[in-house]
Amino acid sequence: MSELHTLTLPVFTQLAGVIFEKRMESVMQAARNSGIFVIETISQNTGDSRQYTEIDTEEYADIKEEGDQASRLRVQQGYTKTLTPYRVGKNVAITYEMRTRNKYQDIITRLTSLADLVTNRMDLDLSHRFTFGTATSYTDKNGYSRDISVGDTLALFSTAHTLKGSSTTFRNRLANNPQVSKGALEGMERLIAEETFNHLGEKVTVLFDVIWTGDDPNTMNTVQEYLKSTAAPDFANSGVVNVYKGKYRHIMLSRLATTASGGVDATKRRYFGIASTQFSTAHLSVWEESHLLAPPSSGSNGEDKMTDDWEFGSRGGYGIAIVNGNWIKFSSGDGTA
């Protein structure tokens, strides 16, 4: 791509779109690409909300005596969450001097930054469903209150989740919130075995395939030792088999241990959990993928008459909802009871 100067100015707006798209291809989207969220692309003019619900059936057939009718399958509707979208965006100014005085690198820097902003915000909002998962709401970086409760009105991570068709309750937050270790992983797998139900109160067998963490080095490295070591990391004897080798896929959410505004929150550095991507009820509905607004040109509405700046903008629109907590297990890693 040649440098911008007065001779190439007529194709500047074309180059802007190319720069934006190239940058978009390399932007990290850890939460969105994790497989944890069920992603749906929403067509235009199809409404401004989506409702997600659960339907469970019983696990087992009944005895059928000779000549008797077979019993009917019990079907139980679970909880429902309604998702509504919101738009995000940013503008950046490209000055007249940048466009006409060979300030190519300044233009590239501003346009590539613009390409990051919407995707980064989506990733922050997705990650914050886990960051603030012990609460039913939080206030986001722009001061908006976000309802992040699940269908039973409780926090995503709770010790007393309820079921629609049974008095049984279950927990998906590990008791005493240990740091990641063999004992903690076994504790979570016990939650899978003993605290995973359908809405009729029956134990269900669910494949959990992901371990998720933030970017704390000790937590990440410990997980990697368990998933990649040939021998069990806890034992000096190299002949002891590591039963966790390759058992899960590790997802690192770099924006997990952050404040609502995106700053560092070290109190959440040891958060980790296990999730089932197959049975996830975490939904991301995208009304508007990150995109560059129609580029301005000389004399257009995108040119500021007072400064001669050209305004470039990126926009996106999406909504997030999680229906239940059955498919995910969690520990805050801080040792609290």
LINZI-V374699 format. One record per residue. N is the residue number from 1. SS is DSSP state (hx for helix, st for strand, lp for the rest). PHI is phi in radians with two decimals (NA if undefined). PSI is psi in whole degrees, -180 to 180 (999 if undefined). Layout:
# LINZI-V374699
n=N ss=SS phi=PHI psi=PSI
n=N ss=SS phi=PHI psi=PSI
This chain:
# LINZI-V374699
n=1 ss=lp phi=NA psi=122
n=2 ss=lp phi=-1.27 psi=160
n=3 ss=lp phi=-1.24 psi=152
n=4 ss=lp phi=-1.43 psi=131
n=5 ss=lp phi=-2.68 psi=-172
n=6 ss=lp phi=-1.07 psi=-29
n=7 ss=lp phi=-1.31 psi=-29
n=8 ss=lp phi=-1.71 psi=0
n=9 ss=hx phi=-0.96 psi=-39
n=10 ss=hx phi=-1.03 psi=-25
n=11 ss=hx phi=-1.79 psi=11
n=12 ss=hx phi=-1.03 psi=-44
n=13 ss=hx phi=-1.15 psi=-31
n=14 ss=hx phi=-1.17 psi=-42
n=15 ss=hx phi=-1.11 psi=-36
n=16 ss=hx phi=-1.02 psi=-44
n=17 ss=hx phi=-1.11 psi=-38
n=18 ss=hx phi=-1.15 psi=-45
n=19 ss=hx phi=-1.02 psi=-45
n=20 ss=hx phi=-1.07 psi=-48
n=21 ss=hx phi=-1.16 psi=-40
n=22 ss=hx phi=-1.08 psi=-42
n=23 ss=hx phi=-1.15 psi=-40
n=24 ss=hx phi=-1.01 psi=-33
n=25 ss=hx phi=-1.16 psi=-23
n=26 ss=hx phi=-1.91 psi=1
n=27 ss=lp phi=-1.24 psi=132
n=28 ss=lp phi=-1.28 psi=130
n=29 ss=lp phi=-2.32 psi=72
n=30 ss=lp phi=-1.05 psi=-46
n=31 ss=lp phi=-1.22 psi=-46
n=32 ss=hx phi=-1.12 psi=-39
n=33 ss=hx phi=-1.54 psi=6
n=34 ss=hx phi=-1.28 psi=-22
n=35 ss=lp phi=1.52 psi=-7
n=36 ss=lp phi=-1.26 psi=-34
n=37 ss=lp phi=-1.72 psi=137
n=38 ss=st phi=-1.46 psi=118
n=39 ss=st phi=-1.82 psi=130
n=40 ss=st phi=-2.22 psi=129
n=41 ss=st phi=-1.58 psi=124
n=42 ss=lp phi=-1.68 psi=128
n=43 ss=lp phi=-1.28 psi=152
n=44 ss=lp phi=-1.12 psi=150
n=45 ss=lp phi=1.07 psi=36
n=46 ss=lp phi=-2.12 psi=24
n=47 ss=lp phi=1.83 psi=165
n=48 ss=lp phi=-2.00 psi=28
n=49 ss=st phi=-2.79 psi=162
n=50 ss=st phi=-2.42 psi=140
n=51 ss=st phi=-1.96 psi=128
n=52 ss=st phi=-2.03 psi=134
n=53 ss=st phi=-2.40 psi=168
n=54 ss=st phi=-1.97 psi=144
n=55 ss=st phi=-2.27 psi=119
n=56 ss=st phi=-1.96 psi=149
n=57 ss=st phi=-2.14 psi=161
n=58 ss=lp phi=-1.20 psi=159
n=59 ss=lp phi=-1.49 psi=-24
n=60 ss=lp phi=-2.28 psi=148
n=61 ss=lp phi=-1.38 psi=159
n=62 ss=lp phi=-1.81 psi=161
n=63 ss=lp phi=-1.10 psi=136
n=64 ss=lp phi=-2.06 psi=110
n=65 ss=lp phi=-1.28 psi=160
n=66 ss=lp phi=-0.98 psi=127
n=67 ss=lp phi=1.41 psi=-10
n=68 ss=lp phi=-1.44 psi=155
n=69 ss=lp phi=-1.28 psi=146
n=70 ss=lp phi=-1.24 psi=142
n=71 ss=lp phi=-1.20 psi=152
n=72 ss=lp phi=-1.42 psi=146
n=73 ss=lp phi=-1.17 psi=131
n=74 ss=lp phi=-1.46 psi=132
n=75 ss=st phi=-2.10 psi=131
n=76 ss=st phi=-2.21 psi=120
n=77 ss=st phi=-1.31 psi=137
n=78 ss=st phi=-1.63 psi=-146
n=79 ss=st phi=-1.50 psi=164
n=80 ss=st phi=-2.29 psi=140
n=81 ss=st phi=-2.25 psi=137
n=82 ss=st phi=-1.77 psi=129
n=83 ss=st phi=-1.87 psi=131
n=84 ss=st phi=-2.15 psi=142
n=85 ss=lp phi=-1.54 psi=164
n=86 ss=st phi=-2.47 psi=157
n=87 ss=st phi=-1.80 psi=148
n=88 ss=st phi=-2.27 psi=158
n=89 ss=st phi=-3.08 psi=166
n=90 ss=st phi=-2.59 psi=151
n=91 ss=st phi=-2.02 psi=154
n=92 ss=st phi=-2.44 psi=144
n=93 ss=st phi=-1.70 psi=135
n=94 ss=st phi=-1.91 psi=114
n=95 ss=lp phi=-1.31 psi=163
n=96 ss=hx phi=-1.05 psi=-41
n=97 ss=hx phi=-1.11 psi=-39
n=98 ss=hx phi=-1.08 psi=-40
n=99 ss=hx phi=-1.29 psi=-24
n=100 ss=hx phi=-2.11 psi=-3
n=101 ss=lp phi=-2.17 psi=32
n=102 ss=lp phi=1.14 psi=29
n=103 ss=lp phi=-1.62 psi=57
n=104 ss=hx phi=-1.04 psi=-46
n=105 ss=hx phi=-1.15 psi=-35
n=106 ss=hx phi=-1.09 psi=-40
n=107 ss=hx phi=-1.16 psi=-45
n=108 ss=hx phi=-1.01 psi=-45
n=109 ss=hx phi=-1.05 psi=-44
n=110 ss=hx phi=-1.20 psi=-41
n=111 ss=hx phi=-1.25 psi=-38
n=112 ss=hx phi=-1.20 psi=-36
n=113 ss=hx phi=-1.09 psi=-41
n=114 ss=hx phi=-1.06 psi=-37
n=115 ss=hx phi=-1.18 psi=-27
n=116 ss=hx phi=-1.31 psi=-31
n=117 ss=hx phi=-1.16 psi=-45
n=118 ss=hx phi=-1.20 psi=-44
n=119 ss=hx phi=-1.16 psi=-37
n=120 ss=hx phi=-1.11 psi=-40
n=121 ss=hx phi=-1.16 psi=-40
n=122 ss=hx phi=-1.06 psi=-43
n=123 ss=hx phi=-1.14 psi=-37
n=124 ss=hx phi=-1.10 psi=-46
n=125 ss=hx phi=-1.14 psi=-39
n=126 ss=hx phi=-1.13 psi=-46
n=127 ss=hx phi=-1.08 psi=-35
n=128 ss=hx phi=-1.22 psi=-14
n=129 ss=hx phi=-1.13 psi=-28
n=130 ss=hx phi=-1.64 psi=-39
n=131 ss=hx phi=-0.94 psi=-45
n=132 ss=lp phi=-1.86 psi=25
n=133 ss=lp phi=-1.21 psi=-9
n=134 ss=lp phi=-1.58 psi=1
n=135 ss=lp phi=-2.08 psi=166
n=136 ss=lp phi=-1.67 psi=-10
n=137 ss=st phi=-2.77 psi=163
n=138 ss=st phi=-2.66 psi=163
n=139 ss=st phi=-1.76 psi=121
n=140 ss=lp phi=-1.35 psi=-178
n=141 ss=lp phi=-1.14 psi=-18
n=142 ss=lp phi=-1.80 psi=9
n=143 ss=lp phi=1.54 psi=8
n=144 ss=lp phi=-1.55 psi=137
n=145 ss=st phi=-1.40 psi=126
n=146 ss=st phi=-1.95 psi=121
n=147 ss=st phi=-1.33 psi=116
n=148 ss=lp phi=-2.09 psi=19
n=149 ss=lp phi=-1.21 psi=159
n=150 ss=lp phi=-1.67 psi=-174
n=151 ss=lp phi=-1.08 psi=-26
n=152 ss=lp phi=-1.52 psi=11
n=153 ss=lp phi=1.30 psi=3
n=154 ss=lp phi=-1.63 psi=170
n=155 ss=lp phi=-1.14 psi=156
n=156 ss=lp phi=-0.96 psi=-45
n=157 ss=lp phi=-1.78 psi=110
n=158 ss=lp phi=-2.48 psi=160
n=159 ss=lp phi=-1.73 psi=2
n=160 ss=lp phi=-2.59 psi=49
n=161 ss=st phi=-1.12 psi=147
n=162 ss=st phi=-1.90 psi=165
n=163 ss=lp phi=-2.09 psi=152
n=164 ss=lp phi=-1.33 psi=-35
n=165 ss=lp phi=-1.94 psi=20
n=166 ss=lp phi=-2.74 psi=153
n=167 ss=lp phi=-1.45 psi=-4
n=168 ss=lp phi=-1.11 psi=141
n=169 ss=st phi=-2.06 psi=161
n=170 ss=st phi=-2.53 psi=159
n=171 ss=lp phi=-2.02 psi=147
n=172 ss=lp phi=-2.19 psi=13
n=173 ss=st phi=-1.91 psi=124
n=174 ss=lp phi=-1.20 psi=133
n=175 ss=lp phi=-1.04 psi=138
n=176 ss=lp phi=1.21 psi=0
n=177 ss=lp phi=0.79 psi=60
n=178 ss=lp phi=-1.27 psi=160
n=179 ss=lp phi=-1.21 psi=163
n=180 ss=lp phi=-1.08 psi=133
n=181 ss=lp phi=-2.94 psi=175
n=182 ss=hx phi=-1.07 psi=-43
n=183 ss=hx phi=-1.11 psi=-39
n=184 ss=hx phi=-1.18 psi=-41
n=185 ss=hx phi=-1.11 psi=-41
n=186 ss=hx phi=-1.15 psi=-36
n=187 ss=hx phi=-1.07 psi=-41
n=188 ss=hx phi=-1.18 psi=-38
n=189 ss=hx phi=-1.19 psi=-26
n=190 ss=hx phi=-1.20 psi=-36
n=191 ss=hx phi=-1.10 psi=-38
n=192 ss=hx phi=-1.09 psi=-44
n=193 ss=hx phi=-1.29 psi=-34
n=194 ss=hx phi=-2.02 psi=-9
n=195 ss=lp phi=-2.29 psi=35
n=196 ss=lp phi=-2.21 psi=111
n=197 ss=st phi=-2.25 psi=160
n=198 ss=lp phi=-1.56 psi=179
n=199 ss=lp phi=-1.32 psi=-2
n=200 ss=lp phi=-1.65 psi=2
n=201 ss=lp phi=1.49 psi=12
n=202 ss=lp phi=-1.60 psi=141
n=203 ss=st phi=-1.11 psi=134
n=204 ss=lp phi=-2.09 psi=149
n=205 ss=lp phi=-1.67 psi=116
n=206 ss=lp phi=-2.18 psi=136
n=207 ss=lp phi=-1.44 psi=114
n=208 ss=lp phi=-1.70 psi=124
n=209 ss=lp phi=-2.19 psi=0
n=210 ss=st phi=-2.28 psi=136
n=211 ss=st phi=-1.84 psi=127
n=212 ss=st phi=-2.02 psi=142
n=213 ss=st phi=-2.47 psi=174
n=214 ss=lp phi=-1.51 psi=-154
n=215 ss=lp phi=-1.86 psi=21
n=216 ss=lp phi=-1.12 psi=123
n=217 ss=hx phi=-1.02 psi=-43
n=218 ss=hx phi=-1.11 psi=-44
n=219 ss=hx phi=-1.13 psi=-47
n=220 ss=hx phi=-1.08 psi=-46
n=221 ss=hx phi=-1.15 psi=-37
n=222 ss=hx phi=-1.11 psi=-44
n=223 ss=hx phi=-1.08 psi=-44
n=224 ss=hx phi=-1.11 psi=-36
n=225 ss=hx phi=-1.06 psi=-42
n=226 ss=hx phi=-1.24 psi=-36
n=227 ss=hx phi=-1.46 psi=-18
n=228 ss=hx phi=-2.11 psi=-17
n=229 ss=lp phi=-1.23 psi=144
n=230 ss=lp phi=-1.31 psi=-46
n=231 ss=st phi=-1.71 psi=158
n=232 ss=lp phi=-1.10 psi=125
n=233 ss=lp phi=-1.09 psi=-22
n=234 ss=lp phi=-1.40 psi=-9
n=235 ss=lp phi=-2.15 psi=140
n=236 ss=lp phi=-1.26 psi=-28
n=237 ss=lp phi=-1.23 psi=112
n=238 ss=lp phi=-1.19 psi=-12
n=239 ss=lp phi=-1.46 psi=-5
n=240 ss=lp phi=-1.39 psi=123
n=241 ss=st phi=-1.23 psi=138
n=242 ss=lp phi=-1.54 psi=104
n=243 ss=lp phi=-1.26 psi=-13
n=244 ss=lp phi=-1.64 psi=-4
n=245 ss=lp phi=-1.04 psi=119
n=246 ss=lp phi=1.21 psi=9
n=247 ss=lp phi=-1.28 psi=-33
n=248 ss=lp phi=-2.27 psi=163
n=249 ss=st phi=-1.75 psi=133
n=250 ss=st phi=-1.58 psi=124
n=251 ss=st phi=-1.93 psi=122
n=252 ss=st phi=-1.82 psi=115
n=253 ss=lp phi=-1.71 psi=99
n=254 ss=lp phi=-1.19 psi=-19
n=255 ss=lp phi=-1.82 psi=15
n=256 ss=lp phi=-1.18 psi=-52
n=257 ss=lp phi=-1.54 psi=65
n=258 ss=st phi=-2.31 psi=160
n=259 ss=lp phi=-1.38 psi=174
n=260 ss=lp phi=-1.03 psi=-30
n=261 ss=lp phi=-1.55 psi=-1
n=262 ss=lp phi=1.69 psi=6
n=263 ss=lp phi=-1.39 psi=176
n=264 ss=st phi=-1.35 psi=134
n=265 ss=lp phi=-2.18 psi=92
n=266 ss=hx phi=-1.15 psi=-18
n=267 ss=hx phi=-1.18 psi=-16
n=268 ss=hx phi=-1.92 psi=13
n=269 ss=lp phi=-1.13 psi=-27
n=270 ss=lp phi=-1.76 psi=12
n=271 ss=lp phi=-1.02 psi=137
n=272 ss=st phi=-2.76 psi=166
n=273 ss=st phi=-2.94 psi=178
n=274 ss=st phi=-2.11 psi=141
n=275 ss=st phi=-2.43 psi=158
n=276 ss=lp phi=-1.91 psi=111
n=277 ss=lp phi=-1.23 psi=-27
n=278 ss=lp phi=-1.22 psi=-35
n=279 ss=lp phi=-1.93 psi=15
n=280 ss=lp phi=-1.06 psi=139
n=281 ss=lp phi=-2.00 psi=24
n=282 ss=st phi=-1.56 psi=120
n=283 ss=st phi=-2.01 psi=133
n=284 ss=st phi=-2.03 psi=115
n=285 ss=st phi=-1.90 psi=124
n=286 ss=st phi=-1.90 psi=111
n=287 ss=st phi=-1.44 psi=-32
n=288 ss=st phi=-2.58 psi=105
n=289 ss=st phi=-1.15 psi=156
n=290 ss=st phi=-0.97 psi=128
n=291 ss=st phi=-2.66 psi=160
n=292 ss=st phi=-1.56 psi=129
n=293 ss=lp phi=-1.11 psi=159
n=294 ss=lp phi=-0.88 psi=121
n=295 ss=lp phi=-1.08 psi=146
n=296 ss=lp phi=-1.36 psi=172
n=297 ss=lp phi=-2.61 psi=171
n=298 ss=lp phi=-1.01 psi=126
n=299 ss=lp phi=1.46 psi=-1
n=300 ss=lp phi=-1.49 psi=176
n=301 ss=lp phi=-1.13 psi=-18
n=302 ss=lp phi=-1.46 psi=0
n=303 ss=st phi=-1.80 psi=125
n=304 ss=lp phi=-1.32 psi=118
n=305 ss=lp phi=-1.19 psi=-21
n=306 ss=lp phi=-1.51 psi=-33
n=307 ss=lp phi=-2.03 psi=-13
n=308 ss=lp phi=1.21 psi=10
n=309 ss=lp phi=-1.23 psi=148
n=310 ss=st phi=-1.76 psi=128
n=311 ss=st phi=-1.66 psi=118
n=312 ss=st phi=-1.83 psi=143
n=313 ss=st phi=-2.42 psi=148
n=314 ss=st phi=-2.06 psi=148
n=315 ss=st phi=-2.46 psi=158
n=316 ss=st phi=-2.80 psi=159
n=317 ss=st phi=-2.58 psi=132
n=318 ss=st phi=-2.83 psi=168
n=319 ss=st phi=-2.46 psi=156
n=320 ss=st phi=-2.33 psi=137
n=321 ss=st phi=-2.66 psi=145
n=322 ss=st phi=-2.17 psi=124
n=323 ss=lp phi=-1.41 psi=-43
n=324 ss=lp phi=-2.59 psi=176
n=325 ss=lp phi=-1.95 psi=16
n=326 ss=lp phi=-1.23 psi=-25
n=327 ss=lp phi=-1.70 psi=4
n=328 ss=st phi=-2.46 psi=142
n=329 ss=st phi=-2.16 psi=152
n=330 ss=st phi=-2.56 psi=147
n=331 ss=st phi=-2.42 psi=138
n=332 ss=lp phi=-1.40 psi=-12
n=333 ss=lp phi=1.23 psi=12
n=334 ss=lp phi=-1.84 psi=3
n=335 ss=lp phi=1.31 psi=11
n=336 ss=lp phi=-1.32 psi=151
n=337 ss=lp phi=-1.28 psi=999
